[in-house]
Amino acid sequence: MKKLFMIAALMVATLSANAQNEQGVITLQPKVGMNLSTITGDGDQKMKFGLVAGAEAEYGISENFGIDFGVLYSMEGCRFKADGADKSLFWNLDYINIPILAQFYPTKGLALKAGVQPGFNVRHKASYDGNSANMDGVNSFNFSIPVGLSYEISSFVIDARYNIGITKIFKDADQGRNSTISLTVGYKFAL
């Protein structure tokens, strides 16, 4: 049993020594993907599908650590379906998000990430059956904590994140924060 633990420890150490990140190198990664979002709080909110697109730049601090900055257009919100209704009511909340993430590379290609994400609301509409109207009382600023992981294969990066909403969506409500799962694919290249 002791030998098995020793072999496992050596394998992890070897993998960590072959990390993907290069010290002092700046990389750029255009990316596109999808969001599954909802709004926390009381109610019968369901997940809403949306798109996310933008770019992120990473600075390699060491072989196993990098800092990532980005700008992403993110379609968030939620949907409701009232009892007996044929169609859903959608709350469409679009943001320009600026993720700032620390990335740790425990093994080649795999990155664990966490950070902060300020966001700015650029659209807030409710829609039902083809009709839409502006939503009143939406905060223009949103703050969330993104956590996730990514894996790089031949410069293509598959990224999965969960954005935990911290700020309230509506100015006059005690509840209601964004809760978003993002899945993206990007292409990473050195500048």
N, C-alpha and C positions, 0 to 999 in steps of 0.2 A: 504494500500500500504506500509506503514511504517513497519507493522508487517511482511509482505512478505519479505522485504529487511532484516529485523532482523533475520528471520528464515534462509534465504539464507546465511547470514554472519556466523551464528552459524554452519550451515552445513559445510561450507568451513573450518572454524576453526577446527571443529571436524575431518574432513578428513585430514587436514594438520598435526594434532597431531598423526595420525596413519600412518605416512610415512613408506615406505618399508626399507629405508636405516638404517644401524646401525653404530653408532659412533665407530671408531677405528677398524672396521672389513674390511678385504681385501677380495674381491671376484674375481673370475676368470670366464670369459665367452668365451668359444670357440663359434665361429659363422660362418655361411655360408649364402650366399644369392646371389642376382643379382644386377647388375648395369644397368641403362639406362643412357648412356652418349652421349654427343655431344661436339663439339668445337665451341665456340662463334666466331663471326666475320662475315664478308661478305662471302657469298657463299650459297650453297644449301645443307648444312649438315643435315643429318637425325640422329635420335637416333640410337645407336648401343647397342645391348645386350651384357653383359659380366658377368663374375662371380666375386665374392668377398668372401674371406675366411681368417680367422685368429683368433686372440684372443684378448680380452681386460681385463684389471684388473682395479678394482675400489677400492679406499680407501674412506671409509665413514667418512667425517669430522664431520657431525652432522646428526640428523634424516632426515633433509630435503636437505642435500647438500653432494655431493661427487665429487671426482676428478677421471677421467678415463684416462688410458693410454692404447694404443694398438699397435698391428702390424698386418696389413692387406695386403694381396696380392690382387690387384685390377686391373681388365681388363677394360680399358677405351678406348676412341677414338671416332670415328664417322664413318658414311657411306655416300657415295654419289651415286646418280643414275643419270647418264647423260640422257638427252632426247633421247628417242629411244633405249637406251641400255636395254638388257635383264637382266643383272646382275649388282650388286652394287660393287663399289670400297670401300674397308674397310681400315681405318687407325687404326691399332691396337697398342695401347699404354698401356703397363702394368707397374704398379708401386708397390713398397713396400711403403705403407703409414703408418705413425705413428700419429694417432689421439691423441690429448691431449684435453680433454673436461671437462668442468664444468657441473655437472648435478644437477638440482634442482627438487625435488620431491614435487609438490603441493598437491598430494593425493597419497594414497597407490597404488603402482604399476606403476604409471605414472611418467616418467622423461622427463623434458625439458632439452635440451643440446645444448651447443655451445662451440666453441674453435678454435684451430688452427690445421693444419695438414701438416707437411712437408712430401714430397714424393720423392722417388728416382726411376727414370725410369730404368727398367731392360729389356725392350723389346720395339722396335719400328719398325714395319713392315707395309708395304702397301700390300694388297692382292686383286687380281682380278681374277676370274674364275680359282681358284686353283693355281695360280702362286703368289709368294710373293717375296718382295725385301725389304732390309733395307731402312728406311727413313733417309735422311741426315738432319743435322742441328737441331736435337731435343735436347732441354735442358735436362740435366741429373737430374736436381732438379726441383721439382714442389711444390708450396705452395698454400694451399687452406684454406677456412674458412668453416668448417662443422657446420650446424645447423640442429636440428631435434628433434625427440621425440621417446620414447620407452615405451612399456607397458609390465609388467611382470605378467605372469599367472603361478603359481605353478613352479617357477624357470625357466620357458621358457620365453625368452625375444624376443619380436617382435620390431624391430628397423627400423625407416625410417629417412633418412638423405638427405640433399641437400648439396653437396660440391661446393662451389663457388670458381672457379679458380682465383687466383690472379696473378701468374706468367705466362709469355708467354710460349707456348709450343715450338715454334721455335726460334732459336737464332737470325735470321735475319728478323723476321716479327714483325710488330707493333700490329697485332691482333692475335687472336687465343688462347683462354684459355679454360681449361677443365670445363665442366659443367656436374655434375654427380648426379643422384638420386640413392641412395643405399637402398635396402630393404633386411634385414637379419633376421634370426632366430638363437638364441643362447640359451645356457643352463648355468645358473648362479649358482655358488656354492661358499661357503666360504672356504678360505684356512685355 
